[in-house]
Amino acid sequence: MASVALRILCAAIFLFMADGVSLATGPAAAAAPAAPVAAAPSSGKLNLTAILEKAKHFNTYINLLTSTQETSQLLNPKQQGLTLLAPSDAAFAALKSGTLHTLSDQDKIALVKYHALPRYYTFGQLQTVTNPVLTLASGNAGLFGMNFSSIGNNVNVSTGIVNAAISGPVYSQNPVAVYQVDKVLLPLGVFGPKPPAPAPMPEVGTPMLTVSPSSGGSATSGCQSRFVFSNGFALAMAVLSVGFVACL
């Protein structure tokens, strides 16, 4: 009897332990799933207008960006970042009256893109950059390129028409930097001297060659004059001869 009771007690203990294990490993004890990680905002979501508005003295340039609808075009993910050289309101006020109003829509777009470099430059990199520097207004240097120079800690930029000073960054976080310039950067491609207009083509049916009075025309007139003179002299001599014979 004692052995039977011992067996029953061992079986009960075994069942109790097994039930405890199942409770510990049940669904209620399972680890909670990790919370999803929020994706980092891309550079294409950066609001250039908001950056300029926060600085409070780029209203004219903001209006130019808005009217040309080029804000989204400047932030191209295929570029190596963006460096914007933004003229202040005082820089635009210093322009000759009516300068912006005389520009075509295409020239306004070129002016906006000319103030943007298709890569990210720190202020230190602008001091040592290799000239000429490309802009978004052209695929190559030249009429839409610019040159940078530094004197001490100051950085200047030249377009071939104006020289402007660059202030410290308004915003600088890779891949975008925004700097203030004290003059509107006028590109040679828009504000430079224009090539002379080609000579107009002659109308269809217009003779290409004309007789000059000093050439063939004069010779013809001279021949006609000599012919008339010779005939008149011969007629006069004939009349005189008839009269002389009649006198005899």
C-alpha positions in Angstrom: 0.0 0.0 0.0 2.8 2.4 0.8 4.4 1.8 -2.6 1.1 2.5 -4.3 0.6 5.7 -2.4 4.1 6.8 -3.2 3.5 6.2 -6.9 0.3 8.3 -6.8 2.1 11.1 -5.0 4.9 11.1 -7.6 2.4 11.2 -10.5 0.6 14.2 -8.9 3.9 16.1 -8.4 4.8 15.4 -12.1 1.5 16.7 -13.4 1.7 19.8 -11.3 5.2 20.6 -12.5 4.2 20.1 -16.2 1.2 22.4 -15.8 3.4 25.1 -14.3 5.8 24.9 -17.3 2.9 25.3 -19.8 1.7 28.4 -18.0 5.2 30.0 -18.0 5.6 29.4 -21.8 2.0 30.3 -22.8 1.0 33.2 -25.1 0.7 35.6 -22.1 4.4 35.2 -21.4 5.6 35.7 -25.0 7.8 38.8 -25.7 6.0 41.8 -27.2 7.0 42.7 -30.9 9.4 45.6 -31.3 7.9 48.9 -32.3 8.5 50.0 -36.0 11.4 52.5 -36.5 10.3 55.7 -38.1 12.0 56.4 -41.5 14.4 59.4 -41.5 13.1 62.3 -43.7 14.7 62.5 -47.1 16.4 65.7 -48.4 13.7 66.1 -51.0 11.3 66.9 -48.1 13.3 70.0 -47.1 11.4 73.2 -47.4 13.7 75.9 -48.8 11.0 78.5 -48.6 10.6 77.9 -44.9 14.3 78.3 -44.3 14.4 81.6 -46.2 11.2 82.8 -44.4 12.7 82.1 -41.0 15.7 84.4 -41.9 13.1 87.2 -42.5 15.0 89.2 -45.3 14.7 87.1 -48.4 11.2 88.0 -49.5 12.0 89.1 -53.0 14.0 85.9 -53.7 11.2 83.8 -52.2 8.7 85.5 -54.6 11.1 84.7 -57.5 11.3 81.1 -56.4 7.5 80.8 -56.1 6.7 82.6 -59.4 9.1 80.4 -61.4 8.0 77.2 -59.5 11.6 76.1 -59.3 11.8 75.3 -55.6 11.2 71.6 -56.1 13.5 71.5 -59.1 16.5 72.7 -57.0 16.3 69.8 -54.6 17.1 67.0 -57.1 18.0 63.7 -55.5 20.4 63.0 -58.4 22.6 65.9 -57.3 25.4 65.8 -54.8 23.5 68.1 -52.5 22.6 71.8 -52.9 24.3 75.1 -52.1 22.0 78.1 -52.4 23.4 81.6 -52.7 20.4 83.7 -51.7 20.4 87.5 -52.3 18.9 89.6 -49.6 16.1 92.0 -50.1 18.6 94.9 -49.9 20.5 93.2 -52.8 17.4 93.2 -55.0 16.6 96.8 -54.0 20.0 97.9 -55.3 19.3 96.6 -58.8 18.4 99.1 -61.5 14.7 99.9 -61.5 12.7 97.4 -63.6 15.5 94.9 -64.0 13.4 91.9 -63.0 10.3 93.1 -65.0 12.2 93.2 -68.2 13.3 89.6 -68.0 11.5 86.8 -69.9 10.1 83.8 -68.0 13.0 81.8 -69.3 15.6 84.3 -68.1 13.9 84.4 -64.6 14.3 80.6 -64.4 17.9 80.9 -65.4 18.5 83.6 -62.7 17.0 81.4 -60.0 19.1 78.4 -61.1 22.2 80.4 -61.4 22.1 81.1 -57.6 22.2 77.3 -56.9 25.2 75.0 -57.0 24.5 71.2 -57.6 26.4 70.0 -54.6 26.8 70.7 -50.9 29.6 73.1 -49.9 30.7 74.1 -46.4 31.9 77.6 -45.9 35.5 76.3 -45.7 35.1 74.4 -49.0 34.0 77.6 -50.8 37.3 79.1 -49.8 39.3 76.5 -51.6 37.0 75.4 -54.4 38.4 74.9 -57.9 37.2 77.6 -60.4 35.0 78.0 -62.4 32.2 76.4 -60.4 29.2 75.0 -62.2 25.6 76.2 -61.4 22.2 74.6 -62.1 21.7 77.2 -64.9 24.2 75.4 -67.2 25.7 72.1 -67.9 29.1 73.6 -68.3 31.2 76.5 -67.1 31.3 79.8 -69.0 28.3 82.1 -69.4 26.6 80.5 -66.4 29.6 79.6 -64.2 31.1 81.6 -61.3 34.4 82.1 -59.6 35.1 82.1 -55.9 38.0 83.8 -54.1 38.9 84.2 -50.4 40.8 86.8 -48.4 41.4 85.7 -44.9 38.1 84.3 -43.6 36.0 86.2 -46.2 34.6 84.6 -49.4 33.7 86.5 -52.5 32.0 85.3 -55.7 32.3 86.8 -59.2 30.0 86.3 -62.1 32.0 88.4 -64.6 29.5 91.3 -64.1 29.3 91.7 -60.3 31.4 90.7 -57.3 29.5 89.8 -54.2 30.4 88.9 -50.6 29.1 85.7 -49.0 28.0 85.8 -45.4 28.0 82.9 -43.0 25.5 80.1 -43.5 21.8 80.8 -43.0 21.3 77.0 -43.0 23.9 74.2 -43.3 23.1 70.6 -42.8 24.4 68.1 -45.3 23.2 67.8 -48.1 21.8 71.4 -48.2 23.5 74.7 -47.4 22.1 78.2 -47.8 24.3 81.3 -47.7 23.5 85.0 -48.0 25.0 87.2 -50.7 25.0 91.0 -50.7 24.3 91.4 -54.4 22.1 89.7 -57.0 24.4 87.4 -59.0 23.9 88.5 -62.6 25.1 85.8 -65.1 26.8 86.7 -68.4 24.3 84.4 -70.1 21.5 86.8 -69.3 23.0 90.2 -68.6 26.1 90.0 -70.7 26.6 91.8 -74.1 24.5 90.3 -76.8 26.0 89.3 -80.2 25.2 91.5 -83.1 22.1 90.5 -85.1 22.8 88.9 -88.4 22.3 90.9 -91.6 18.8 90.4 -93.1 18.6 88.0 -96.1 17.4 89.6 -99.4 13.8 89.0 -100.4 13.0 86.4 -103.0 13.1 87.9 -106.5 15.5 90.8 -105.6 18.4 90.9 -108.1 21.7 90.2 -106.4 23.8 92.3 -108.8 23.2 95.8 -110.0 25.1 97.9 -112.6 27.1 100.7 -111.0 27.0 104.1 -112.8 30.8 104.2 -112.6 31.2 100.9 -114.4 29.4 99.4 -117.4 26.7 101.9 -117.4 29.1 104.8 -117.9 30.9 103.0 -120.8 27.6 102.4 -122.6 26.6 106.1 -122.2 30.0 107.2 -123.4 29.7 105.0 -126.5 26.3 106.4 -127.3 27.6 110.0 -126.9 30.5 109.4 -129.2 28.3 107.8 -131.8 25.9 110.8 -131.8 28.8 113.2 -132.0 30.4 111.3 -134.9 27.2 111.2 -136.9 26.5 114.9 -136.3 30.0 116.0 -137.4 29.7 114.0 -140.6 26.3 115.5 -141.4 27.7 119.0 -140.8 30.7 118.4 -143.1 28.3 117.1 -145.8 26.2 120.3 -145.6 29.3 122.5 -145.9 30.6 120.6 -148.9 27.3 121.0 -150.8 27.2 124.7 -150.0 30.8 125.1 -151.2 30.1 123.4 -154.5 27.0 125.5 -155.0 29.1 128.7 -154.6 31.4 127.6 -157.4 
